[in-house]
Amino acid sequence: MPDEQHDQSARATAAADGLGLSYELTRHGPVRSLGEAAAARGVEPRQVVKTMVVRVAEGDHRFVLVPGDREISWPKLRAHLGVNRLSMPSAEAAFDVTGYVRGTITPLGSRTTLPVVADLAVAGTISIGGGAHGVALTVDADALVAALGATRADVTDPA
């Protein structure tokens, strides 16, 4: 693993440790699909939780935790946040906010602390990105949501 990716995954695990989270660290090779990622991590696709960065306004972003078998429902998320418009930032803007490249983004150890919205379907044992390609943390969803001070809301639809 390149040093930069190691540093990023170390930042994520240090943040998890700092929050007192119990987790199992998984390292695996490249994966090309949700199914491959789930198999490599020993979980079901619905247990792989994507961390999406959403732009509410200039300088105002949120993390949205989305189960692997679901996608953001923009109308539901806009209603939850009480806004008329949301967008996905560019890969460069997401990196500037989080310090992680797309595909590795996690709320753990983000460069900027952002409010977190966890979909209601984020439950039980989940696998969340660990800040680098092929790195994941398997954690209890309730413990993660509590540690992050996340808001739970129905903000996704089946993929």
C-alpha distance (Angstrom), angle and dihedral (degrees) to the residues before:
residue distance angle dihedral
M1 . . .
P2 3.82 . .
D3 3.81 113.9 .
E4 3.81 92.9 -113.7
Q5 3.82 91.8 55.2
H6 3.80 90.7 45.8
D7 3.82 89.2 52.1
Q8 3.81 90.2 50.4
S9 3.80 94.0 49.4
A10 3.82 89.4 45.6
R11 3.82 88.1 53.7
A12 3.81 90.7 52.8
T13 3.81 94.9 47.6
A14 3.82 91.5 44.8
A15 3.81 88.5 53.5
A16 3.82 90.8 49.3
D17 3.80 89.4 49.7
G18 3.81 90.6 48.1
L19 3.80 90.0 53.2
G20 3.79 90.6 50.6
L21 3.80 93.0 -117.7
S22 3.78 120.4 161.4
Y23 3.79 109.5 -138.9
E24 3.76 144.6 158.8
L25 3.80 113.8 -130.1
T26 3.80 116.2 -140.0
R27 3.80 125.0 -168.9
H28 3.79 119.1 -171.3
G29 3.76 140.2 160.1
P30 3.78 127.0 -99.5
V31 3.80 117.2 -48.9
R32 3.78 127.5 -163.0
S33 3.80 102.0 -162.8
L34 3.77 145.5 24.9
G35 3.81 89.0 -103.7
E36 3.80 92.0 54.0
A37 3.80 91.6 47.0
A38 3.80 91.7 50.1
A39 3.81 92.5 47.8
A40 3.82 91.8 48.4
R41 3.79 90.0 51.2
G42 3.80 95.7 43.2
V43 3.81 95.3 -119.6
E44 3.80 139.1 105.8
P45 3.83 118.5 -93.5
R46 3.83 91.0 -108.9
Q47 3.83 88.3 58.6
V48 3.81 93.6 58.5
V49 3.79 102.8 93.3
K50 3.79 119.2 -157.2
T51 3.81 118.7 -150.2
M52 3.79 108.3 -142.5
V53 3.81 123.2 -168.8
V54 3.80 112.2 -142.5
R55 3.79 124.7 -169.1
V56 3.80 113.5 -138.2
A57 3.81 96.1 173.2
E58 3.79 139.1 -29.3
G59 3.81 105.6 -46.9
D60 3.84 91.9 0.5
H61 3.80 117.0 106.1
R62 3.81 137.5 157.9
F63 3.77 135.0 -158.3
V64 3.80 113.3 -129.3
L65 3.81 117.3 -164.0
V66 3.80 109.3 -146.5
P67 3.83 126.3 -176.6
G68 3.80 112.7 -121.7
D69 3.80 94.3 -112.8
R70 3.81 93.2 51.2
E71 3.80 138.0 63.1
I72 3.78 134.4 -150.7
S73 3.79 114.2 -83.1
W74 3.78 100.5 -144.2
P75 3.83 94.6 -160.3
K76 3.83 91.0 50.9
L77 3.81 93.1 46.1
R78 3.83 92.9 47.0
A79 3.81 89.8 49.9
H80 3.81 91.9 47.8
L81 3.81 92.3 50.3
G82 3.80 93.2 40.3
V83 3.78 94.9 -125.2
N84 3.80 135.7 123.9
R85 3.79 97.4 -143.7
L86 3.80 137.4 38.3
S87 3.77 132.1 166.6
M88 3.77 141.9 -176.7
P89 3.80 111.6 -111.1
S90 3.79 120.1 -127.3
A91 3.79 116.7 -92.9
E92 3.81 88.5 -104.8
A93 3.82 93.1 50.8
A94 3.82 91.1 47.1
F95 3.82 89.1 52.0
D96 3.81 91.4 48.6
V97 3.82 90.6 53.3
T98 3.82 99.0 40.7
G99 3.80 107.6 22.0
Y100 3.81 87.9 -130.0
V101 3.81 129.5 104.6
R102 3.80 120.0 -123.1
G103 3.77 111.1 -81.3
T104 3.81 91.7 34.1
I105 3.82 100.7 56.1
T106 3.78 116.0 133.7
P107 3.80 131.9 164.6
L108 3.81 87.0 -128.0
G109 3.80 110.4 98.0
S110 3.78 95.7 -5.0
R111 3.81 114.6 172.3
T112 3.82 87.1 -125.2
T113 3.80 122.0 37.7
L114 3.79 105.8 -127.0
P115 3.79 132.1 -175.6
V116 3.81 110.3 -99.3
V117 3.80 127.4 -140.2
A118 3.82 113.5 -165.6
D119 3.78 117.4 -163.4
L120 3.81 114.2 -122.8
A121 3.82 89.1 -115.9
V122 3.83 90.6 64.2
A123 3.80 95.6 101.4
G124 3.77 143.9 135.6
T125 3.78 119.3 5.6
I126 3.80 111.5 -4.3
S127 3.80 137.6 177.8
I128 3.80 115.8 -136.4
G129 3.78 129.4 -176.6
G130 3.77 117.2 -86.0
G131 3.80 100.2 -149.0
A132 3.82 98.2 -93.3
H133 3.80 136.4 61.8
G134 3.80 110.7 -82.3
V135 3.81 94.7 15.1
A136 3.80 123.1 111.1
L137 3.78 139.3 163.7
T138 3.79 119.4 -141.1
V139 3.80 108.0 -150.1
D140 3.78 143.1 156.5
A141 3.81 107.7 -89.4
D142 3.82 94.8 -141.2
A143 3.81 91.6 50.5
L144 3.82 91.2 49.1
V145 3.81 93.3 47.1
A146 3.80 91.0 49.1
A147 3.81 93.9 45.5
L148 3.81 91.6 50.5
G149 3.81 93.7 43.7
A150 3.79 86.4 -125.8
T151 3.77 125.2 176.3
R152 3.80 116.1 -127.3
A153 3.79 116.9 -139.2
D154 3.81 142.0 150.1
V155 3.82 98.1 -103.0
T156 3.82 103.8 140.4
D157 3.78 141.5 67.5
P158 3.82 129.5 -156.0
A159 3.81 111.0 -78.7
